[in-house]
Amino acid sequence: MADVNLKNKGKVWRINSNSSAFFKIEDEAAYMASAVGTFIAVDNAGITFRGNTSFMSTGEGQRTDGLFINTPAMLRMIPSTIVTLIPAVLPIPPLGFVKTMVQAVQAVAVMSAIV
C-alpha cells in the first residue's frame, strides 16, 4: 500500500497513486472511500454514509439508541388496530447492560448489609 503524508492533513493510504479508493486518518476524523462520491466519514459530527447502502441483517439485528430493535418481520405483517396494537420497535436492553446492572445491584446490597 502506498501511503502519503499530507502537511497537517493526516495520512492517506492507497493501493497505487491512480486508485480512487483510499483510507484517510486525521487527528479527529477517519475517512474511507471506494469511488468518486462514495465514502464513509467518522468525525465529531457522527458517521456519514454517501452512496448506496446495504445492511445484511434482519430487523432484530439492528439496534436503535442501544435499547430498541425493529419488530420481527413476521409480526409486521399482522395489521395493527386500536384493539391489537403492534409496536414498530421493541425495547430490549442489551444483555451486557443487564449484567452490569445486576452486578451494581449486588454491590449495593453487599454494601448495605455491611453498614
Secondary structure as GFF3:
##gff-version 3
##sequence-region A 1 115
A	DSSP	beta_strand	2	6	.	.	.	ID=ss1
A	DSSP	beta_strand	10	14	.	.	.	ID=ss2
A	DSSP	beta_strand	22	25	.	.	.	ID=ss3
A	DSSP	beta_strand	30	35	.	.	.	ID=ss4
A	DSSP	beta_strand	38	43	.	.	.	ID=ss5
A	DSSP	beta_strand	46	50	.	.	.	ID=ss6
A	DSSP	three_ten_helix	59	61	.	.	.	ID=ss7
A	DSSP	beta_strand	63	64	.	.	.	ID=ss8
A	DSSP	beta_strand	68	70	.	.	.	ID=ss9
A	DSSP	alpha_helix	73	76	.	.	.	ID=ss10
A	DSSP	beta_strand	89	91	.	.	.	ID=ss11
A	DSSP	alpha_helix	95	114	.	.	.	ID=ss12
###
